[in-house]
Structures are given as C-alpha cells and as structure tokens.
Amino acid sequence: MDGSSKIIGENVTEIRDAIGLSQKDFALLAGISRATLVNIESGNKPIKVISLDKIAIFSTIGLDKLSKPGFKPPANLREKLLQRYKNSPEIYVTLSDTPSIPYIIKYRVLKTDVLNTPKERGKIVEFVDDNYGWKIRGNSLTNALKRMPDLIKIEPHPTKGGTNLYSRNK
C-alpha cells in the first residue's frame, strides 16, 4: 500500500466514523459497492477517482481533503448531512438511525466527562441509552473500544475477574 492510499483510506474511515455509518450504509449512500469501500479504507487496491468523487459528493468533503495527512472531519458532519439530505427520505432515514459505535464513542461519549473515571461497559451502555436513546450491545461496544487504544484506556477490574474498566486515554 503506498502512502497516499493509506492516507486516503484513513481519511475515508474517519469521515465514515464522523457520519456514524457502517461500511454497508456508507457505501450505499455514496453510490459505491461495499467491496470498493473496504478496498479504499484498507488500501488493498488502486483507488478509482470516480469512487472518491462519489464519496466527496455524498460527504461534502472535497477530494483535496481526502488526501491530506492528519485530516479531521468537522465534528458536526453528521448533523450537516442530516440537514442537507432532509428532503431525500432514502438518505435521511439511514442517517437518522442509531449511529455506529465508533461515532458514539468519538463524537458523543468522549465529548463528555463520563470516561474521565474508569467505567464498566454496562455503565457506558447505560449512559448512551440514558443520554441519547441509542440501544447498543455490550459486546459490540467492547470490540469497538479495543480498536481505539489511542483514545481509550483498558484495564482489568481490580475486584471482578474477567471484567475490564474503560476510561479516556489521557
């Protein structure tokens, strides 16, 4: 994988996370196949400009930004797209659904102080439900948290064997 493919793949993943969509839903709304999106995000195959153009059009993120190292999508990208597509029911319904767990963690939970102190996953699930009305599964949350070592600190519970505590990685 060359450097530009890796950067583009990371940026497309960040955009997808900022919108809160699964690969399947993002690909559908952008008008590309899921396999194409997987290849873009992983950098496994050459990237076609037409596919990137479709992603740029759907997400409103210019092609120039897709190839910039360290690109961060706007924190309110999901809300901007909801507003943009409010008159397109086939897109709006998907965007209005419960967002992906990476979105929930990065763009909602970590914007609060809930993980300033270690929490069991059940408390995080409860927080998300109580504050946003989103039902998420504990195992899915655990898997997503494990994929975010730069953001989330995971440590064994001091008294409950087989249980972890999750907190903000300072």
Disulfide bonds with the S-S distance in Angstrom:
none
